[in-house]
Amino acid sequence: MQKTTSGPRLATLMATGAALLMLHPATAAALNGPSWQNIDGGPLGPLQISAGIDGYFYGQSGTATDSGQSVAGTKSVGAEIDDFMIEMRKPTGLIQFTLQAAEYTNINLGTNRPKEINGNAYTTGPIRAAFITLAPSKAFNISVGQVNSVEGYESAFAWNNPVALRTVIAAVQNSESRGISAVYNHGKFSGTIVFGDGYDTGVFNYLQFLLTETFDASNSLNLYGGVALGVTGPNAFAYGSGGESAGGANGVGGQGQLAAVNSNLIGAWYTWSHGGLSLTPEAQYQYAKPLHRYEFATSGGVSDDIPKTTSNFATAVFADYQFAKSPYSLGAWVEYATSKGSAAQDAWFVAPNAQLVGLAIAPTWQHRNLYARLNMGYVHLLDQGTPAAGFGNAGQGTNQVVATMEFGLVF
């Protein structure tokens, strides 16, 4: 999922209608992301705004002379804008609203490559969130419009994550969609349901949920899922994480991603924090049932048949540590991911039946609104899948190292 949350990263769902934009900040975040600034909205009443921009220089191994040979592409070094965002919301009163304009492109370690920020194509252009909220009480609200996903721990925005390099877990999740969401809070429990056009397909048949129990200030549990209530065809538009999932670079759902837009997903994460340390294990399982309706159709030369049940499973442990009375912090994660497939539509990451392990670490410096972070990641393919894919010329390599020197401004 590509959560596009604005505040520090991920732990409990807030009670306000704009809470979908502030999902689950971990208690000990590796860095502090954008924060809400109060402004006078005149006849609209009190408003809040936040913004941020982030970019990086990068170096990576595993590239190839031909772009189609390696998951890493052809460029070993370069520089890119990672994301930028400006958001405004009205968080009080019976009628509230949220409006967010943003662009972003993520590096999901081992599954895609650095690319220009405009590589992501959305049907809504730069509008990532635009919804009106009816909030009759602090315990319940309902929103309609372009709303955010509630799937997963990681965010689309680098400043919300312990490491700017993301895991495979995030690569296969939903991002924003048009639809309706409802939030209910009672004591330490919070629940959110979203019904919309999952994966930005324009086909309204996807249901998401997030259940959160905050046991105390140091412990919280989150259970999330997504359910396809109908069939989405290969001609439906679909976005992706950096153009790599749920539609490929050209945004067509049938380009090896029909399974993603017809999938069901279940996952959970648990956050424990103490002092400056925060630990978050996460696990996620996703599957799609056989779909023979389009077996004689092709999209870009790729068959639109899903002959057998296909799935992927991934798990990771995220860590943040804030050094006391210091501008320095450290973020890190380790992950394992495996997939099962039998056709072109089953390439959840790398290739059908691929399997990998990876780790990343990110020492971070932040002074008020400015930050710098060195992200370093390594991935090893335990199985290159069938047909095999990987790194380097001819895609035969099983190892990749990626490093980015990241700079950001948030306010």
Residue pairs with C-beta under 8 A, 6 or more apart in sequence:
1 149
1 150
1 151
1 152
1 154
1 170
1 173
1 174
1 175
2 104
2 106
2 149
2 155
2 156
2 170
2 173
2 174
2 175
2 176
2 241
3 10
3 23
3 148
3 149
3 150
3 151
3 152
3 154
3 155
3 156
3 160
3 175
4 21
4 85
4 100
4 102
4 104
4 128
4 129
4 148
4 155
4 156
4 157
4 175
4 176
5 21
5 22
5 23
5 24
5 25
5 148
5 155
5 157
5 160
6 21
6 22
6 33
6 34
6 36
6 50
6 85
6 87
6 100
6 157
7 22
7 25
7 33
7 34
7 35
7 36
7 50
7 160
8 25
8 26
8 29
8 32
8 33
8 160
9 24
9 25
9 26
9 29
9 30
9 33
9 155
9 160
9 161
9 162
10 23
10 24
10 25
10 26
10 153
10 154
10 155
10 160
10 271
10 280
11 24
11 25
11 26
11 27
11 214
11 220
11 271
12 24
12 190
12 212
12 214
12 220
13 19
13 20
13 23
13 24
13 150
13 183
13 185
13 190
13 192
13 210
13 212
14 22
15 138
15 139
15 141
15 183
15 185
15 190
16 91
16 96
16 133
16 135
16 141
17 91
17 96
17 97
17 98
17 131
17 133
17 134
17 135
17 141
17 142
17 143
17 183
18 89
18 90
18 91
18 96
18 98
18 133
19 141
19 183
20 98
20 129
20 131
20 143
20 147
20 148
20 150
20 181
20 183
20 192
21 87
21 89
21 98
21 100
21 129
21 148
23 148
23 150
23 155
23 210
24 153
24 212
24 220
24 222
24 271
26 162
26 271
26 273
26 278
26 280
26 318
26 320
27 217
27 218
27 271
27 273
27 278
28 273
28 275
28 276
28 277
28 278
28 320
28 321
28 322
29 162
29 278
29 320
29 322
29 329
30 161
30 162
30 163
30 320
30 321
30 322
30 329
30 330
30 331
30 362
30 364
30 373
31 159
31 329
31 331
31 364
31 366
31 371
31 373
32 366
32 410
33 52
33 157
33 159
33 160
33 410
34 50
34 51
34 52
34 85
34 87
34 159
34 410
34 411
35 50
35 410
35 411
36 48
36 49
36 50
36 89
36 91
37 48
37 49
37 50
37 411
38 46
38 47
38 48
39 46
39 47
39 48
39 49
40 46
40 47
41 47
41 90
44 90
45 90
45 92
45 93
46 90
46 91
46 92
47 88
47 89
47 90
48 88
48 89
48 90
48 91
49 86
49 87
49 88
49 89
50 85
50 86
50 87
50 410
50 411
51 84
51 85
51 86
51 87
51 410
51 411
52 83
52 84
52 85
52 157
52 159
52 408
52 409
52 410
52 411
53 81
53 83
53 84
53 85
53 408
53 409
54 81
54 82
54 83
54 84
54 157
54 158
54 159
54 164
54 406
54 407
54 408
54 409
55 79
55 80
55 81
55 82
55 406
55 407
55 408
56 79
56 80
56 82
56 114
56 164
56 375
56 404
56 405
56 406
56 407
57 77
57 78
57 79
57 404
57 405
58 77
58 78
58 79
58 80
58 107
58 114
58 402
58 403
58 404
58 405
59 76
59 77
59 402
59 403
59 404
60 72
60 75
60 76
60 77
60 113
60 114
60 400
60 401
60 402
60 403
61 72
61 76
61 391
61 399
61 400
61 401
61 402
62 70
62 71
62 72
62 390
62 391
62 392
62 397
62 399
62 400
62 401
63 70
63 72
63 73
63 74
63 75
63 76
63 391
63 392
64 70
64 72
64 73
64 74
64 391
64 392
64 393
64 394
64 395
65 74
65 393
66 74
66 393
67 73
67 74
69 392
69 393
69 394
69 395
70 390
70 391
70 392
70 393
70 395
70 397
71 110
71 111
71 112
71 113
71 350
71 389
71 390
71 391
71 395
71 400
72 113
72 391
72 392
72 400
73 113
73 114
73 115
75 113
75 114
78 114
80 105
80 114
80 115
80 116
80 117
81 103
81 116
81 117
82 104
82 105
82 106
82 117
82 158
82 164
82 406
83 102
83 103
83 104
83 105
83 117
83 156
83 157
83 158
84 102
84 103
84 104
84 117
85 100
85 101
85 102
85 104
85 128
85 157
86 100
86 101
86 102
87 98
87 99
87 100
87 101
87 102
87 129
88 98
88 99
88 100
89 96
89 97
89 98
89 99
90 96
90 97
90 98
93 135
94 134
94 135
94 136
95 132
95 133
95 134
95 135
96 132
96 133
96 134
96 135
96 141
97 131
97 132
97 133
98 129
98 130
98 131
98 133
98 143
99 127
99 129
99 130
100 127
100 128
100 129
100 130
101 126
101 127
101 128
102 126
102 128
102 157
103 117
103 118
103 120
103 126
104 117
104 120
104 156
104 157
104 158
105 114
105 115
105 116
105 117
105 119
105 120
105 242
105 243
106 112
106 156
106 158
106 166
106 170
106 241
106 242
107 113
107 114
107 164
107 165
107 166
107 242
107 402
107 404
108 165
108 166
108 167
108 168
108 170
108 171
108 241
108 242
108 244
108 349
109 165
109 166
109 167
109 168
109 358
109 360
109 377
109 379
109 400
109 402
110 168
110 349
110 350
110 356
110 358
110 379
110 381
110 400
111 168
111 171
111 244
111 245
111 349
111 350
112 171
112 241
112 242
112 243
112 244
114 404
115 242
115 243
119 242
119 243
119 249
120 239
120 240
120 242
120 243
121 239
121 243
121 250
121 251
122 128
122 176
122 200
122 239
123 200
123 202
123 237
123 239
124 130
124 146
124 176
124 178
124 200
127 146
128 146
128 148
128 176
129 145
129 146
129 147
129 148
129 176
130 145
130 146
131 143
131 144
131 145
131 146
131 147
131 181
132 143
132 144
132 145
133 141
133 142
133 143
134 141
134 142
134 143
135 141
138 185
139 184
139 185
139 186
140 182
140 183
140 184
140 185
141 182
141 183
142 180
142 181
142 182
142 183
143 180
143 181
143 182
143 183
144 179
144 180
145 178
146 176
146 177
146 178
147 176
147 177
147 178
147 179
147 180
147 181
147 194
147 196
148 175
148 176
149 173
149 174
149 175
149 176
149 177
149 194
149 208
150 192
150 194
150 208
150 209
150 210
150 224
151 173
151 174
151 208
151 210
151 224
151 225
151 226
151 265
151 267
152 169
152 170
152 173
152 224
152 267
152 269
152 282
152 284
153 169
153 222
153 269
153 280
153 282
153 318
154 160
154 161
154 166
154 167
154 169
154 170
155 161
156 175
156 241
158 164
158 406
158 408
159 371
159 408
159 410
161 331
162 318
162 319
162 320
162 331
162 332
162 333
162 362
163 331
163 332
163 333
163 360
163 361
163 362
163 375
163 377
164 362
164 373
164 375
164 404
164 406
165 360
165 362
165 375
165 377
165 402
165 404
166 241
167 314
167 316
167 333
167 335
167 337
167 358
168 312
168 314
168 335
168 337
168 348
168 349
168 356
168 358
169 267
169 282
169 284
169 314
169 315
169 316
169 335
169 337
170 241
171 241
171 244
171 245
171 349
172 245
172 246
172 260
172 263
172 265
172 286
172 312
172 348
172 349
173 226
173 241
173 265
173 284
174 198
174 199
174 206
174 208
174 226
175 199
175 200
175 239
175 241
176 200
177 194
177 196
177 197
177 198
177 199
177 200
177 206
178 196
178 197
178 200
178 202
178 204
179 194
179 195
179 196
179 197
179 204
179 206
180 194
180 195
180 196
181 192
181 193
181 194
181 195
182 192
182 193
183 190
183 191
183 192
184 190
184 191
184 192
185 191
188 213
188 214
188 215
189 211
189 212
189 213
189 214
190 210
190 211
190 212
190 214
191 209
191 210
191 211
191 212
192 208
192 209
192 210
193 207
193 208
193 209
194 207
194 208
194 209
195 204
195 206
195 207
195 208
196 204
196 206
196 208
197 203
197 204
197 205
197 206
198 205
198 206
198 208
198 226
198 228
198 232
198 261
199 206
199 232
199 238
199 239
199 246
199 247
199 253
199 260
199 261
200 237
200 238
200 239
201 232
201 236
201 237
201 238
201 253
201 261
202 236
202 237
203 230
203 232
203 233
203 236
203 261
205 228
205 229
205 230
205 231
205 232
206 226
206 227
206 228
206 229
207 226
207 227
207 229
208 224
208 225
208 226
208 227
209 224
209 225
210 222
210 223
210 224
211 222
211 223
211 224
212 220
212 221
212 222
212 223
213 220
213 221
214 220
215 221
217 273
218 272
218 273
218 274
219 270
219 271
219 272
219 273
220 270
220 271
221 268
221 269
221 270
222 268
222 269
222 270
222 271
223 266
223 267
223 268
224 266
224 267
224 268
225 264
225 265
225 266
225 267
226 263
226 264
226 265
227 264
227 265
228 261
228 262
228 263
228 264
228 288
231 262
231 291
231 293
232 253
232 258
232 261
232 262
233 253
233 254
233 293
233 294
234 252
234 253
234 254
234 258
234 294
234 297
234 299
234 304
235 252
235 253
235 254
235 299
236 253
236 261
237 247
237 251
237 252
237 253
238 246
238 247
238 251
238 252
238 253
238 257
238 260
238 261
239 246
239 247
239 251
240 246
240 247
240 248
240 249
240 251
240 257
243 249
243 251
245 257
245 260
245 349
246 253
246 257
246 260
246 261
247 253
247 255
247 257
247 261
248 255
248 256
248 257
248 300
250 300
252 299
252 300
253 260
253 261
253 299
254 294
254 297
254 298
254 299
254 300
254 302
254 304
254 345
255 299
255 300
255 302
256 302
256 344
256 345
256 347
257 345
257 347
258 288
258 291
258 294
258 299
258 304
258 306
258 345
259 288
259 291
259 306
259 310
259 341
259 345
259 346
259 348
260 288
260 348
262 288
262 289
262 291
262 306
263 286
263 287
263 288
264 286
264 287
264 288
265 284
265 285
265 286
266 284
266 285
266 286
267 282
267 283
267 284
267 285
268 282
268 283
268 284
269 280
269 281
269 282
269 283
270 280
270 281
271 278
271 279
271 280
272 278
272 279
272 280
273 279
275 324
276 321
276 322
276 323
276 324
276 329
277 319
277 320
277 321
278 319
278 320
278 321
279 317
279 318
279 319
280 317
280 318
280 319
281 315
281 316
281 317
281 318
282 315
282 316
282 317
282 318
283 313
283 314
283 315
284 313
284 314
284 315
285 311
285 312
285 313
286 311
286 312
286 313
286 348
287 309
287 310
287 311
287 312
288 306
288 309
288 310
288 311
289 306
289 309
290 306
290 307
290 308
290 309
291 305
291 306
292 305
292 306
292 307
294 304
294 305
295 303
295 304
295 305
295 307
296 305
297 303
297 304
298 304
302 344
302 345
303 343
303 344
303 345
304 345
305 343
305 345
306 343
306 345
306 346
307 342
307 343
308 341
308 342
308 343
309 340
310 339
310 340
310 341
310 342
310 343
310 345
310 346
310 348
310 352
311 339
311 340
311 341
311 348
312 337
312 338
312 339
312 340
312 348
312 349
313 337
313 338
313 339
314 335
314 336
314 337
314 338
315 335
315 336
315 337
316 333
316 334
316 335
316 336
317 333
317 334
317 335
318 331
318 332
318 333
319 330
319 331
319 332
319 333
320 329
320 330
320 331
321 329
321 330
321 331
322 329
323 329
323 330
327 365
327 366
327 367
328 363
328 364
328 365
329 363
329 364
329 366
330 361
330 362
330 363
330 364
331 361
331 362
331 364
331 373
332 359
332 360
332 361
332 362
333 359
333 360
334 357
334 358
334 359
335 356
335 357
335 358
335 359
336 356
336 357
337 349
337 355
337 356
337 357
337 358
338 354
338 355
338 356
338 382
338 383
339 346
339 348
339 349
339 352
339 353
339 354
339 355
339 385
340 346
340 352
340 353
341 347
341 348
341 352
341 353
341 385
342 352
343 352
344 352
346 352
346 353
347 354
347 385
348 354
349 356
350 356
350 381
350 384
350 385
350 389
350 390
351 384
351 385
351 386
351 387
351 388
351 389
352 385
352 386
352 387
353 383
353 385
353 386
354 381
354 383
354 384
354 385
354 389
355 381
355 382
355 383
355 385
356 379
356 380
356 381
356 382
356 383
357 379
357 380
357 382
358 377
358 378
358 379
358 380
359 377
359 378
360 375
360 376
360 377
360 378
361 375
361 376
361 377
362 373
362 374
362 375
362 376
363 373
363 374
364 371
364 372
364 373
364 374
365 371
365 372
365 373
366 372
369 409
369 410
369 411
370 407
370 408
370 409
371 407
371 408
371 410
372 405
372 406
372 407
372 408
373 405
373 406
373 408
374 403
374 404
374 405
374 406
375 402
375 403
375 404
375 405
375 406
376 401
376 402
376 403
377 401
377 402
377 403
378 399
378 400
378 401
378 402
379 399
379 400
379 402
380 398
380 399
381 390
381 391
381 398
381 399
384 390
384 395
384 398
388 395
388 396
389 395
390 396
390 397
390 398
391 397
391 398
391 399
391 400
